[in-house]
Amino acid sequence: MKFNPIKKALYTDSDKLIKKLHCPYKKQWDNLSDYDEKSKKCLTCNEVVVDTQFLSEKELVKMVKENPDVCVKVDLLQDNIRVVTI
């Protein structure tokens, strides 16, 4: 997967847009409540935020297809993400 931090967008390795990231509450991962080993819960909006470091590209594409509004977290240093700026 690829992540463009300027556009705040996740792409497949073949450059297909998976999801644009946006949080109106600007929450930090460490400020969310524990939910399970792969996600946390935002107590402001009551949404579960999924950590993408545990997902394959295929799993993430499926998740977003099933729920386009799913909240996800991306860390620029995670192994399954390549940072791009184009």
PDB file with SEQRES, HELIX, SHEET and CRYST1 records, atoms N, CA, C and O in Angstrom:
SEQRES   1 A   86  MET LYS PHE ASN PRO ILE LYS LYS ALA LEU TYR THR ASP          
SEQRES   2 A   86  SER ASP LYS LEU ILE LYS LYS LEU HIS CYS PRO TYR LYS          
SEQRES   3 A   86  LYS GLN TRP ASP ASN LEU SER ASP TYR ASP GLU LYS SER          
SEQRES   4 A   86  LYS LYS CYS LEU THR CYS ASN GLU VAL VAL VAL ASP THR          
SEQRES   5 A   86  GLN PHE LEU SER GLU LYS GLU LEU VAL LYS MET VAL LYS          
SEQRES   6 A   86  GLU ASN PRO ASP VAL CYS VAL LYS VAL ASP LEU LEU GLN          
SEQRES   7 A   86  ASP ASN ILE ARG VAL VAL THR ILE                              
HELIX    1 AA1 TRP A   29  ASN A   31  5                                   3    
HELIX    2 AA2 THR A   52  PHE A   54  5                                   3    
HELIX    3 AA3 GLU A   57  GLU A   66  1                                  10    
SHEET    1 AA1 4 LEU A  17  LYS A  20  0                                        
SHEET    2 AA1 4 ALA A   9  TYR A  11 -1                                        
SHEET    3 AA1 4 LYS A   2  ASN A   4 -1                                        
SHEET    4 AA1 4 ARG A  82  VAL A  83  1                                        
SHEET    1 AA2 4 SER A  33  ASP A  36  0                                        
SHEET    2 AA2 4 SER A  39  LYS A  41 -1                                        
SHEET    3 AA2 4 VAL A  48  ASP A  51 -1                                        
SHEET    4 AA2 4 CYS A  71  LYS A  73  1                                        
CRYST1    1.000    1.000    1.000  90.00  90.00  90.00 P 1           1          
ATOM      1  N   MET A   1       0.840  -1.181   0.000  1.00  0.00           N  
ATOM      2  CA  MET A   1       0.000   0.000   0.000  1.00  0.00           C  
ATOM      3  C   MET A   1       0.880   1.238   0.000  1.00  0.00           C  
ATOM      4  O   MET A   1       2.048   1.202   0.386  1.00  0.00           O  
ATOM      5  N   LYS A   2       0.282   2.327  -0.444  1.00  0.00           N  
ATOM      6  CA  LYS A   2       0.981   3.608  -0.473  1.00  0.00           C  
ATOM      7  C   LYS A   2       0.157   4.635   0.299  1.00  0.00           C  
ATOM      8  O   LYS A   2      -1.073   4.587   0.314  1.00  0.00           O  
ATOM      9  N   PHE A   3       0.864   5.561   0.937  1.00  0.00           N  
ATOM     10  CA  PHE A   3       0.188   6.641   1.651  1.00  0.00           C  
ATOM     11  C   PHE A   3       0.815   7.959   1.247  1.00  0.00           C  
ATOM     12  O   PHE A   3       2.035   8.119   1.286  1.00  0.00           O  
ATOM     13  N   ASN A   4      -0.027   8.901   0.860  1.00  0.00           N  
ATOM     14  CA  ASN A   4       0.424  10.248   0.532  1.00  0.00           C  
ATOM     15  C   ASN A   4       0.017  11.156   1.689  1.00  0.00           C  
ATOM     16  O   ASN A   4      -1.162  11.481   1.828  1.00  0.00           O  
ATOM     17  N   PRO A   5       0.979  11.574   2.530  1.00  0.00           N  
ATOM     18  CA  PRO A   5       0.647  12.402   3.688  1.00  0.00           C  
ATOM     19  C   PRO A   5       0.186  13.810   3.319  1.00  0.00           C  
ATOM     20  O   PRO A   5      -0.513  14.456   4.100  1.00  0.00           O  
ATOM     21  N   ILE A   6       0.568  14.287   2.149  1.00  0.00           N  
ATOM     22  CA  ILE A   6       0.137  15.621   1.717  1.00  0.00           C  
ATOM     23  C   ILE A   6      -1.346  15.593   1.360  1.00  0.00           C  
ATOM     24  O   ILE A   6      -2.107  16.478   1.751  1.00  0.00           O  
ATOM     25  N   LYS A   7      -1.746  14.569   0.615  1.00  0.00           N  
ATOM     26  CA  LYS A   7      -3.156  14.415   0.229  1.00  0.00           C  
ATOM     27  C   LYS A   7      -3.962  13.658   1.277  1.00  0.00           C  
ATOM     28  O   LYS A   7      -5.189  13.589   1.194  1.00  0.00           O  
ATOM     29  N   LYS A   8      -3.266  13.087   2.273  1.00  0.00           N  
ATOM     30  CA  LYS A   8      -3.891  12.253   3.303  1.00  0.00           C  
ATOM     31  C   LYS A   8      -4.729  11.155   2.659  1.00  0.00           C  
ATOM     32  O   LYS A   8      -5.907  10.978   2.972  1.00  0.00           O  
ATOM     33  N   ALA A   9      -4.087  10.424   1.753  1.00  0.00           N  
ATOM     34  CA  ALA A   9      -4.792   9.399   0.993  1.00  0.00           C  
ATOM     35  C   ALA A   9      -4.004   8.099   0.949  1.00  0.00           C  
ATOM     36  O   ALA A   9      -2.779   8.096   0.831  1.00  0.00           O  
ATOM     37  N   LEU A  10      -4.739   6.991   1.048  1.00  0.00           N  
ATOM     38  CA  LEU A  10      -4.180   5.650   0.937  1.00  0.00           C  
ATOM     39  C   LEU A  10      -4.473   5.105  -0.450  1.00  0.00           C  
ATOM     40  O   LEU A  10      -5.580   5.258  -0.965  1.00  0.00           O  
ATOM     41  N   TYR A  11      -3.474   4.470  -1.053  1.00  0.00           N  
ATOM     42  CA  TYR A  11      -3.608   3.908  -2.395  1.00  0.00           C  
ATOM     43  C   TYR A  11      -3.152   2.455  -2.392  1.00  0.00           C  
ATOM     44  O   TYR A  11      -2.376   2.033  -1.535  1.00  0.00           O  
ATOM     45  N   THR A  12      -3.644   1.705  -3.359  1.00  0.00           N  
ATOM     46  CA  THR A  12      -3.127   0.358  -3.571  1.00  0.00           C  
ATOM     47  C   THR A  12      -1.732   0.482  -4.183  1.00  0.00           C  
ATOM     48  O   THR A  12      -1.309   1.572  -4.568  1.00  0.00           O  
ATOM     49  N   ASP A  13      -1.037  -0.622  -4.269  1.00  0.00           N  
ATOM     50  CA  ASP A  13       0.279  -0.607  -4.914  1.00  0.00           C  
ATOM     51  C   ASP A  13       0.171  -0.271  -6.399  1.00  0.00           C  
ATOM     52  O   ASP A  13       1.148   0.149  -7.020  1.00  0.00           O  
ATOM     53  N   SER A  14      -1.027  -0.458  -6.967  1.00  0.00           N  
ATOM     54  CA  SER A  14      -1.248  -0.108  -8.379  1.00  0.00           C  
ATOM     55  C   SER A  14      -1.887   1.275  -8.529  1.00  0.00           C  
ATOM     56  O   SER A  14      -2.474   1.586  -9.565  1.00  0.00           O  
ATOM     57  N   ASP A  15      -1.768   2.097  -7.487  1.00  0.00           N  
ATOM     58  CA  ASP A  15      -2.178   3.512  -7.493  1.00  0.00           C  
ATOM     59  C   ASP A  15      -3.687   3.760  -7.517  1.00  0.00           C  
ATOM     60  O   ASP A  15      -4.122   4.843  -7.908  1.00  0.00           O  
ATOM     61  N   LYS A  16      -4.478   2.795  -7.115  1.00  0.00           N  
ATOM     62  CA  LYS A  16      -5.924   2.999  -7.006  1.00  0.00           C  
ATOM     63  C   LYS A  16      -6.228   3.553  -5.612  1.00  0.00           C  
ATOM     64  O   LYS A  16      -5.757   3.021  -4.606  1.00  0.00           O  
ATOM     65  N   LEU A  17      -7.017   4.624  -5.567  1.00  0.00           N  
ATOM     66  CA  LEU A  17      -7.368   5.229  -4.280  1.00  0.00           C  
ATOM     67  C   LEU A  17      -8.159   4.241  -3.431  1.00  0.00           C  
ATOM     68  O   LEU A  17      -9.149   3.669  -3.887  1.00  0.00           O  
ATOM     69  N   ILE A  18      -7.713   4.049  -2.200  1.00  0.00           N  
ATOM     70  CA  ILE A  18      -8.450   3.224  -1.243  1.00  0.00           C  
ATOM     71  C   ILE A  18      -9.329   4.128  -0.392  1.00  0.00           C  
ATOM     72  O   ILE A  18     -10.530   3.895  -0.256  1.00  0.00           O  
ATOM     73  N   LYS A  19      -8.718   5.167   0.182  1.00  0.00           N  
ATOM     74  CA  LYS A  19      -9.459   6.035   1.100  1.00  0.00           C  
ATOM     75  C   LYS A  19      -8.686   7.319   1.351  1.00  0.00           C  
ATOM     76  O   LYS A  19      -7.459   7.318   1.452  1.00  0.00           O  
ATOM     77  N   LYS A  20      -9.433   8.418   1.451  1.00  0.00           N  
ATOM     78  CA  LYS A  20      -8.865   9.681   1.932  1.00  0.00           C  
ATOM     79  C   LYS A  20      -9.120   9.727   3.429  1.00  0.00           C  
ATOM     80  O   LYS A  20     -10.219   9.418   3.889  1.00  0.00           O  
ATOM     81  N   LEU A  21      -8.107  10.111   4.183  1.00  0.00           N  
ATOM     82  CA  LEU A  21      -8.237  10.151   5.633  1.00  0.00           C  
ATOM     83  C   LEU A  21      -8.641  11.542   6.093  1.00  0.00           C  
ATOM     84  O   LEU A  21      -8.104  12.553   5.639  1.00  0.00           O  
ATOM     85  N   HIS A  22      -9.605  11.562   7.011  1.00  0.00           N  
ATOM     86  CA  HIS A  22     -10.065  12.838   7.551  1.00  0.00           C  
ATOM     87  C   HIS A  22     -10.721  12.595   8.903  1.00  0.00           C  
ATOM     88  O   HIS A  22     -11.612  11.754   9.026  1.00  0.00           O  
ATOM     89  N   CYS A  23     -10.286  13.321   9.898  1.00  0.00           N  
ATOM     90  CA  CYS A  23     -10.923  13.274  11.212  1.00  0.00           C  
ATOM     91  C   CYS A  23     -11.241  14.708  11.619  1.00  0.00           C  
ATOM     92  O   CYS A  23     -10.327  15.499  11.853  1.00  0.00           O  
ATOM     93  N   PRO A  24     -12.515  15.053  11.707  1.00  0.00           N  
ATOM     94  CA  PRO A  24     -12.868  16.422  12.093  1.00  0.00           C  
ATOM     95  C   PRO A  24     -12.467  16.750  13.531  1.00  0.00           C  
ATOM     96  O   PRO A  24     -12.400  17.918  13.913  1.00  0.00           O  
ATOM     97  N   TYR A  25     -12.201  15.704  14.326  1.00  0.00           N  
ATOM     98  CA  TYR A  25     -11.850  15.921  15.735  1.00  0.00           C  
ATOM     99  C   TYR A  25     -10.347  15.941  15.972  1.00  0.00           C  
ATOM    100  O   TYR A  25      -9.897  16.256  17.073  1.00  0.00           O  
ATOM    101  N   LYS A  26      -9.559  15.604  14.935  1.00  0.00           N  
ATOM    102  CA  LYS A  26      -8.091  15.645  15.018  1.00  0.00           C  
ATOM    103  C   LYS A  26      -7.555  14.880  16.235  1.00  0.00           C  
ATOM    104  O   LYS A  26      -6.681  15.364  16.954  1.00  0.00           O  
ATOM    105  N   LYS A  27      -8.092  13.692  16.444  1.00  0.00           N  
ATOM    106  CA  LYS A  27      -7.688  12.864  17.583  1.00  0.00           C  
ATOM    107  C   LYS A  27      -6.347  12.180  17.328  1.00  0.00           C  
ATOM    108  O   LYS A  27      -6.019  11.835  16.193  1.00  0.00           O  
ATOM    109  N   GLN A  28      -5.598  11.995  18.376  1.00  0.00           N  
ATOM    110  CA  GLN A  28      -4.339  11.261  18.326  1.00  0.00           C  
ATOM    111  C   GLN A  28      -4.595   9.829  18.793  1.00  0.00           C  
ATOM    112  O   GLN A  28      -5.407   9.598  19.689  1.00  0.00           O  
ATOM    113  N   TRP A  29      -3.905   8.879  18.186  1.00  0.00           N  
ATOM    114  CA  TRP A  29      -4.075   7.464  18.504  1.00  0.00           C  
ATOM    115  C   TRP A  29      -3.953   7.202  20.003  1.00  0.00           C  
ATOM    116  O   TRP A  29      -4.742   6.445  20.569  1.00  0.00           O  
ATOM    117  N   ASP A  30      -2.979   7.820  20.640  1.00  0.00           N  
ATOM    118  CA  ASP A  30      -2.749   7.594  22.071  1.00  0.00           C  
ATOM    119  C   ASP A  30      -3.867   8.137  22.950  1.00  0.00           C  
ATOM    120  O   ASP A  30      -3.954   7.779  24.125  1.00  0.00           O  
ATOM    121  N   ASN A  31      -4.715   8.984  22.408  1.00  0.00           N  
ATOM    122  CA  ASN A  31      -5.819   9.549  23.180  1.00  0.00           C  
ATOM    123  C   ASN A  31      -7.135   8.795  22.982  1.00  0.00           C  
ATOM    124  O   ASN A  31      -8.169   9.194  23.518  1.00  0.00           O  
ATOM    125  N   LEU A  32      -7.093   7.712  22.215  1.00  0.00           N  
ATOM    126  CA  LEU A  32      -8.291   6.903  22.001  1.00  0.00           C  
ATOM    127  C   LEU A  32      -8.341   5.784  23.033  1.00  0.00           C  
ATOM    128  O   LEU A  32      -7.319   5.410  23.608  1.00  0.00           O  
ATOM    129  N   SER A  33      -9.536   5.256  23.262  1.00  0.00           N  
ATOM    130  CA  SER A  33      -9.717   4.178  24.238  1.00  0.00           C  
ATOM    131  C   SER A  33      -9.419   2.826  23.609  1.00  0.00           C  
ATOM    132  O   SER A  33      -9.735   2.597  22.441  1.00  0.00           O  
ATOM    133  N   ASP A  34      -8.815   1.936  24.376  1.00  0.00           N  
ATOM    134  CA  ASP A  34      -8.543   0.589  23.877  1.00  0.00           C  
ATOM    135  C   ASP A  34      -9.851  -0.092  23.493  1.00  0.00           C  
ATOM    136  O   ASP A  34     -10.856   0.020  24.196  1.00  0.00           O  
ATOM    137  N   TYR A  35      -9.822  -0.795  22.372  1.00  0.00           N  
ATOM    138  CA  TYR A  35     -11.012  -1.509  21.894  1.00  0.00           C  
ATOM    139  C   TYR A  35     -10.684  -2.990  21.718  1.00  0.00           C  
ATOM    140  O   TYR A  35     -11.306  -3.848  22.345  1.00  0.00           O  
ATOM    141  N   ASP A  36      -9.721  -3.280  20.877  1.00  0.00           N  
ATOM    142  CA  ASP A  36      -9.160  -4.625  20.759  1.00  0.00           C  
ATOM    143  C   ASP A  36      -7.716  -4.479  20.287  1.00  0.00           C  
ATOM    144  O   ASP A  36      -7.203  -3.363  20.206  1.00  0.00           O  
ATOM    145  N   GLU A  37      -7.059  -5.587  19.975  1.00  0.00           N  
ATOM    146  CA  GLU A  37      -5.634  -5.499  19.642  1.00  0.00           C  
ATOM    147  C   GLU A  37      -5.344  -4.823  18.312  1.00  0.00           C  
ATOM    148  O   GLU A  37      -4.196  -4.473  18.041  1.00  0.00           O  
ATOM    149  N   LYS A  38      -6.367  -4.631  17.467  1.00  0.00           N  
ATOM    150  CA  LYS A  38      -6.158  -4.011  16.160  1.00  0.00           C  
ATOM    151  C   LYS A  38      -6.866  -2.671  15.999  1.00  0.00           C  
ATOM    152  O   LYS A  38      -6.831  -2.071  14.924  1.00  0.00           O  
ATOM    153  N   SER A  39      -7.501  -2.209  17.053  1.00  0.00           N  
ATOM    154  CA  SER A  39      -8.253  -0.960  16.916  1.00  0.00           C  
ATOM    155  C   SER A  39      -8.477  -0.291  18.267  1.00  0.00           C  
ATOM    156  O   SER A  39      -8.287  -0.884  19.329  1.00  0.00           O  
ATOM    157  N   LYS A  40      -8.889   0.965  18.178  1.00  0.00           N  
ATOM    158  CA  LYS A  40      -9.235   1.748  19.364  1.00  0.00           C  
ATOM    159  C   LYS A  40     -10.554   2.466  19.092  1.00  0.00           C  
ATOM    160  O   LYS A  40     -11.016   2.526  17.953  1.00  0.00           O  
ATOM    161  N   LYS A  41     -11.147   3.004  20.140  1.00  0.00           N  
ATOM    162  CA  LYS A  41     -12.437   3.671  20.000  1.00  0.00           C  
ATOM    163  C   LYS A  41     -12.311   5.146  20.354  1.00  0.00           C  
ATOM    164  O   LYS A  41     -11.696   5.520  21.352  1.00  0.00           O  
ATOM    165  N   CYS A  42     -12.910   5.968  19.508  1.00  0.00           N  
ATOM    166  CA  CYS A  42     -12.964   7.404  19.760  1.00  0.00           C  
ATOM    167  C   CYS A  42     -14.206   7.685  20.598  1.00  0.00           C  
ATOM    168  O   CYS A  42     -15.323   7.388  20.174  1.00  0.00           O  
ATOM    169  N   LEU A  43     -14.019   8.245  21.759  1.00  0.00           N  
ATOM    170  CA  LEU A  43     -15.156   8.533  22.630  1.00  0.00           C  
ATOM    171  C   LEU A  43     -15.869   9.821  22.239  1.00  0.00           C  
ATOM    172  O   LEU A  43     -16.959  10.096  22.740  1.00  0.00           O  
ATOM    173  N   THR A  44     -15.280  10.605  21.364  1.00  0.00           N  
ATOM    174  CA  THR A  44     -15.926  11.827  20.889  1.00  0.00           C  
ATOM    175  C   THR A  44     -17.011  11.500  19.869  1.00  0.00           C  
ATOM    176  O   THR A  44     -18.131  12.004  19.965  1.00  0.00           O  
ATOM    177  N   CYS A  45     -16.681  10.662  18.898  1.00  0.00           N  
ATOM    178  CA  CYS A  45     -17.654  10.334  17.841  1.00  0.00           C  
ATOM    179  C   CYS A  45     -18.199   8.914  17.964  1.00  0.00           C  
ATOM    180  O   CYS A  45     -19.122   8.535  17.244  1.00  0.00           O  
ATOM    181  N   ASN A  46     -17.628   8.132  18.876  1.00  0.00           N  
ATOM    182  CA  ASN A  46     -18.068   6.760  19.136  1.00  0.00           C  
ATOM    183  C   ASN A  46     -17.716   5.778  18.012  1.00  0.00           C  
ATOM    184  O   ASN A  46     -18.312   4.705  17.923  1.00  0.00           O  
ATOM    185  N   GLU A  47     -16.768   6.132  17.168  1.00  0.00           N  
ATOM    186  CA  GLU A  47     -16.344   5.257  16.072  1.00  0.00           C  
ATOM    187  C   GLU A  47     -15.121   4.442  16.483  1.00  0.00           C  
ATOM    188  O   GLU A  47     -14.302   4.880  17.290  1.00  0.00           O  
ATOM    189  N   VAL A  48     -15.022   3.257  15.911  1.00  0.00           N  
ATOM    190  CA  VAL A  48     -13.839   2.423  16.089  1.00  0.00           C  
ATOM    191  C   VAL A  48     -12.831   2.816  15.011  1.00  0.00           C  
ATOM    192  O   VAL A  48     -13.188   2.968  13.843  1.00  0.00           O  
ATOM    193  N   VAL A  49     -11.578   2.978  15.411  1.00  0.00           N  
ATOM    194  CA  VAL A  49     -10.503   3.349  14.491  1.00  0.00           C  
ATOM    195  C   VAL A  49      -9.589   2.137  14.333  1.00  0.00           C  
ATOM    196  O   VAL A  49      -9.022   1.644  15.308  1.00  0.00           O  
ATOM    197  N   VAL A  50      -9.455   1.665  13.100  1.00  0.00           N  
ATOM    198  CA  VAL A  50      -8.693   0.451  12.811  1.00  0.00           C  
ATOM    199  C   VAL A  50      -7.253   0.814  12.454  1.00  0.00           C  
ATOM    200  O   VAL A  50      -7.007   1.710  11.646  1.00  0.00           O  
ATOM    201  N   ASP A  51      -6.317   0.110  13.063  1.00  0.00           N  
ATOM    202  CA  ASP A  51      -4.892   0.307  12.790  1.00  0.00           C  
ATOM    203  C   ASP A  51      -4.525  -0.460  11.520  1.00  0.00           C  
ATOM    204  O   ASP A  51      -4.606  -1.689  11.501  1.00  0.00           O  
ATOM    205  N   THR A  52      -4.128   0.238  10.471  1.00  0.00           N  
ATOM    206  CA  THR A  52      -3.851  -0.394   9.178  1.00  0.00           C  
ATOM    207  C   THR A  52      -2.571  -1.226   9.163  1.00  0.00           C  
ATOM    208  O   THR A  52      -2.349  -1.990   8.224  1.00  0.00           O  
ATOM    209  N   GLN A  53      -1.732  -1.092  10.177  1.00  0.00           N  
ATOM    210  CA  GLN A  53      -0.489  -1.869  10.172  1.00  0.00           C  
ATOM    211  C   GLN A  53      -0.748  -3.368  10.266  1.00  0.00           C  
ATOM    212  O   GLN A  53       0.130  -4.169   9.944  1.00  0.00           O  
ATOM    213  N   PHE A  54      -1.939  -3.752  10.703  1.00  0.00           N  
ATOM    214  CA  PHE A  54      -2.276  -5.166  10.838  1.00  0.00           C  
ATOM    215  C   PHE A  54      -3.051  -5.707   9.640  1.00  0.00           C  
ATOM    216  O   PHE A  54      -3.456  -6.869   9.640  1.00  0.00           O  
ATOM    217  N   LEU A  55      -3.258  -4.881   8.625  1.00  0.00           N  
ATOM    218  CA  LEU A  55      -4.082  -5.271   7.486  1.00  0.00           C  
ATOM    219  C   LEU A  55      -3.262  -5.399   6.210  1.00  0.00           C  
ATOM    220  O   LEU A  55      -2.311  -4.652   5.981  1.00  0.00           O  
ATOM    221  N   SER A  56      -3.648  -6.350   5.400  1.00  0.00           N  
ATOM    222  CA  SER A  56      -3.080  -6.424   4.056  1.00  0.00           C  
ATOM    223  C   SER A  56      -3.834  -5.421   3.188  1.00  0.00           C  
ATOM    224  O   SER A  56      -4.892  -4.921   3.572  1.00  0.00           O  
ATOM    225  N   GLU A  57      -3.286  -5.142   2.035  1.00  0.00           N  
ATOM    226  CA  GLU A  57      -3.964  -4.239   1.102  1.00  0.00           C  
ATOM    227  C   GLU A  57      -5.351  -4.783   0.759  1.00  0.00           C  
ATOM    228  O   GLU A  57      -6.330  -4.038   0.729  1.00  0.00           O  
ATOM    229  N   LYS A  58      -5.421  -6.070   0.504  1.00  0.00           N  
ATOM    230  CA  LYS A  58      -6.693  -6.716   0.143  1.00  0.00           C  
ATOM    231  C   LYS A  58      -7.720  -6.573   1.267  1.00  0.00           C  
ATOM    232  O   LYS A  58      -8.886  -6.275   1.008  1.00  0.00           O  
ATOM    233  N   GLU A  59      -7.293  -6.782   2.502  1.00  0.00           N  
ATOM    234  CA  GLU A  59      -8.202  -6.656   3.647  1.00  0.00           C  
ATOM    235  C   GLU A  59      -8.709  -5.224   3.791  1.00  0.00           C  
ATOM    236  O   GLU A  59      -9.890  -5.003   4.057  1.00  0.00           O  
ATOM    237  N   LEU A  60      -7.821  -4.260   3.616  1.00  0.00           N  
ATOM    238  CA  LEU A  60      -8.219  -2.864   3.752  1.00  0.00           C  
ATOM    239  C   LEU A  60      -9.177  -2.446   2.639  1.00  0.00           C  
ATOM    240  O   LEU A  60     -10.162  -1.755   2.898  1.00  0.00           O  
ATOM    241  N   VAL A  61      -8.899  -2.855   1.419  1.00  0.00           N  
ATOM    242  CA  VAL A  61      -9.789  -2.535   0.299  1.00  0.00           C  
ATOM    243  C   VAL A  61     -11.179  -3.110   0.561  1.00  0.00           C  
ATOM    244  O   VAL A  61     -12.184  -2.435   0.336  1.00  0.00           O  
ATOM    245  N   LYS A  62     -11.236  -4.344   1.030  1.00  0.00           N  
ATOM    246  CA  LYS A  62     -12.524  -4.985   1.337  1.00  0.00           C  
ATOM    247  C   LYS A  62     -13.251  -4.229   2.448  1.00  0.00           C  
ATOM    248  O   LYS A  62     -14.454  -3.988   2.355  1.00  0.00           O  
ATOM    249  N   MET A  63     -12.522  -3.859   3.493  1.00  0.00           N  
ATOM    250  CA  MET A  63     -13.117  -3.148   4.618  1.00  0.00           C  
ATOM    251  C   MET A  63     -13.711  -1.811   4.175  1.00  0.00           C  
ATOM    252  O   MET A  63     -14.825  -1.465   4.568  1.00  0.00           O  
ATOM    253  N   VAL A  64     -12.978  -1.069   3.365  1.00  0.00           N  
ATOM    254  CA  VAL A  64     -13.448   0.239   2.899  1.00  0.00           C  
ATOM    255  C   VAL A  64     -14.618   0.078   1.928  1.00  0.00           C  
ATOM    256  O   VAL A  64     -15.534   0.900   1.909  1.00  0.00           O  
ATOM    257  N   LYS A  65     -14.584  -0.970   1.137  1.00  0.00           N  
ATOM    258  CA  LYS A  65     -15.698  -1.223   0.214  1.00  0.00           C  
ATOM    259  C   LYS A  65     -16.978  -1.518   0.993  1.00  0.00           C  
ATOM    260  O   LYS A  65     -18.056  -1.051   0.625  1.00  0.00           O  
ATOM    261  N   GLU A  66     -16.856  -2.292   2.069  1.00  0.00           N  
ATOM    262  CA  GLU A  66     -18.010  -2.636   2.901  1.00  0.00           C  
ATOM    263  C   GLU A  66     -18.494  -1.445   3.719  1.00  0.00           C  
ATOM    264  O   GLU A  66     -19.690  -1.308   3.974  1.00  0.00           O  
ATOM    265  N   ASN A  67     -17.561  -0.582   4.130  1.00  0.00           N  
ATOM    266  CA  ASN A  67     -17.917   0.588   4.933  1.00  0.00           C  
ATOM    267  C   ASN A  67     -17.003   1.751   4.550  1.00  0.00           C  
ATOM    268  O   ASN A  67     -15.939   1.922   5.145  1.00  0.00           O  
ATOM    269  N   PRO A  68     -17.410   2.554   3.560  1.00  0.00           N  
ATOM    270  CA  PRO A  68     -16.569   3.669   3.102  1.00  0.00           C  
ATOM    271  C   PRO A  68     -16.242   4.696   4.190  1.00  0.00           C  
ATOM    272  O   PRO A  68     -15.279   5.453   4.062  1.00  0.00           O  
ATOM    273  N   ASP A  69     -17.034   4.721   5.249  1.00  0.00           N  
ATOM    274  CA  ASP A  69     -16.814   5.690   6.324  1.00  0.00           C  
ATOM    275  C   ASP A  69     -15.936   5.155   7.451  1.00  0.00           C  
ATOM    276  O   ASP A  69     -15.749   5.829   8.464  1.00  0.00           O  
ATOM    277  N   VAL A  70     -15.399   3.955   7.284  1.00  0.00           N  
ATOM    278  CA  VAL A  70     -14.567   3.370   8.328  1.00  0.00           C  
ATOM    279  C   VAL A  70     -13.405   4.315   8.660  1.00  0.00           C  
ATOM    280  O   VAL A  70     -12.818   4.939   7.777  1.00  0.00           O  
ATOM    281  N   CYS A  71     -13.097   4.399   9.939  1.00  0.00           N  
ATOM    282  CA  CYS A  71     -11.974   5.227  10.390  1.00  0.00           C  
ATOM    283  C   CYS A  71     -10.726   4.347  10.472  1.00  0.00           C  
ATOM    284  O   CYS A  71     -10.768   3.242  11.012  1.00  0.00           O  
ATOM    285  N   VAL A  72      -9.629   4.848   9.935  1.00  0.00           N  
ATOM    286  CA  VAL A  72      -8.387   4.084   9.954  1.00  0.00           C  
ATOM    287  C   VAL A  72      -7.231   4.960  10.425  1.00  0.00           C  
ATOM    288  O   VAL A  72      -7.259   6.185  10.315  1.00  0.00           O  
ATOM    289  N   LYS A  73      -6.227   4.289  10.948  1.00  0.00           N  
ATOM    290  CA  LYS A  73      -5.008   4.960  11.408  1.00  0.00           C  
ATOM    291  C   LYS A  73      -3.840   4.477  10.561  1.00  0.00           C  
ATOM    292  O   LYS A  73      -3.706   3.282  10.296  1.00  0.00           O  
ATOM    293  N   VAL A  74      -3.002   5.406  10.141  1.00  0.00           N  
ATOM    294  CA  VAL A  74      -1.801   5.093   9.371  1.00  0.00           C  
ATOM    295  C   VAL A  74      -0.601   5.699  10.091  1.00  0.00           C  
ATOM    296  O   VAL A  74      -0.617   6.866  10.482  1.00  0.00           O  
ATOM    297  N   ASP A  75       0.424   4.895  10.256  1.00  0.00           N  
ATOM    298  CA  ASP A  75       1.684   5.364  10.815  1.00  0.00           C  
ATOM    299  C   ASP A  75       2.691   5.384   9.668  1.00  0.00           C  
ATOM    300  O   ASP A  75       2.830   4.394   8.949  1.00  0.00           O  
ATOM    301  N   LEU A  76       3.378   6.480   9.495  1.00  0.00           N  
ATOM    302  CA  LEU A  76       4.316   6.606   8.380  1.00  0.00           C  
ATOM    303  C   LEU A  76       5.452   5.590   8.429  1.00  0.00           C  
ATOM    304  O   LEU A  76       6.105   5.347   7.413  1.00  0.00           O  
ATOM    305  N   LEU A  77       5.695   5.000   9.582  1.00  0.00           N  
ATOM    306  CA  LEU A  77       6.800   4.049   9.732  1.00  0.00           C  
ATOM    307  C   LEU A  77       6.363   2.589   9.688  1.00  0.00           C  
ATOM    308  O   LEU A  77       7.197   1.698   9.851  1.00  0.00           O  
ATOM    309  N   GLN A  78       5.088   2.325   9.475  1.00  0.00           N  
ATOM    310  CA  GLN A  78       4.654   0.927   9.485  1.00  0.00           C  
ATOM    311  C   GLN A  78       5.169   0.186   8.254  1.00  0.00           C  
ATOM    312  O   GLN A  78       5.354   0.776   7.190  1.00  0.00           O  
ATOM    313  N   ASP A  79       5.397  -1.110   8.418  1.00  0.00           N  
ATOM    314  CA  ASP A  79       6.047  -1.928   7.389  1.00  0.00           C  
ATOM    315  C   ASP A  79       5.238  -2.100   6.109  1.00  0.00           C  
ATOM    316  O   ASP A  79       5.820  -2.259   5.037  1.00  0.00           O  
ATOM    317  N   ASN A  80       3.921  -2.072   6.196  1.00  0.00           N  
ATOM    318  CA  ASN A  80       3.097  -2.351   5.020  1.00  0.00           C  
ATOM    319  C   ASN A  80       2.696  -1.100   4.236  1.00  0.00           C  
ATOM    320  O   ASN A  80       1.833  -1.167   3.361  1.00  0.00           O  
ATOM    321  N   ILE A  81       3.316   0.034   4.544  1.00  0.00           N  
ATOM    322  CA  ILE A  81       3.001   1.301   3.872  1.00  0.00           C  
ATOM    323  C   ILE A  81       4.276   1.875   3.256  1.00  0.00           C  
ATOM    324  O   ILE A  81       5.342   1.876   3.872  1.00  0.00           O  
ATOM    325  N   ARG A  82       4.135   2.356   2.040  1.00  0.00           N  
ATOM    326  CA  ARG A  82       5.221   3.104   1.407  1.00  0.00           C  
ATOM    327  C   ARG A  82       4.738   4.539   1.271  1.00  0.00           C  
ATOM    328  O   ARG A  82       3.682   4.783   0.687  1.00  0.00           O  
ATOM    329  N   VAL A  83       5.488   5.477   1.794  1.00  0.00           N  
ATOM    330  CA  VAL A  83       5.110   6.892   1.741  1.00  0.00           C  
ATOM    331  C   VAL A  83       5.483   7.456   0.375  1.00  0.00           C  
ATOM    332  O   VAL A  83       6.610   7.301  -0.095  1.00  0.00           O  
ATOM    333  N   VAL A  84       4.506   8.116  -0.250  1.00  0.00           N  
ATOM    334  CA  VAL A  84       4.712   8.752  -1.555  1.00  0.00           C  
ATOM    335  C   VAL A  84       4.231  10.193  -1.473  1.00  0.00           C  
ATOM    336  O   VAL A  84       3.388  10.524  -0.639  1.00  0.00           O  
ATOM    337  N   THR A  85       4.757  11.035  -2.322  1.00  0.00           N  
ATOM    338  CA  THR A  85       4.338  12.442  -2.298  1.00  0.00           C  
ATOM    339  C   THR A  85       3.871  12.938  -3.654  1.00  0.00           C  
ATOM    340  O   THR A  85       3.709  14.143  -3.849  1.00  0.00           O  
ATOM    341  N   ILE A  86       3.655  12.037  -4.582  1.00  0.00           N  
ATOM    342  CA  ILE A  86       3.204  12.436  -5.920  1.00  0.00           C  
ATOM    343  C   ILE A  86       1.719  12.176  -6.042  1.00  0.00           C  
ATOM    344  O   ILE A  86       1.131  12.441  -7.090  1.00  0.00           O  
TER     345      ILE A  86                                                      
END                                                                             
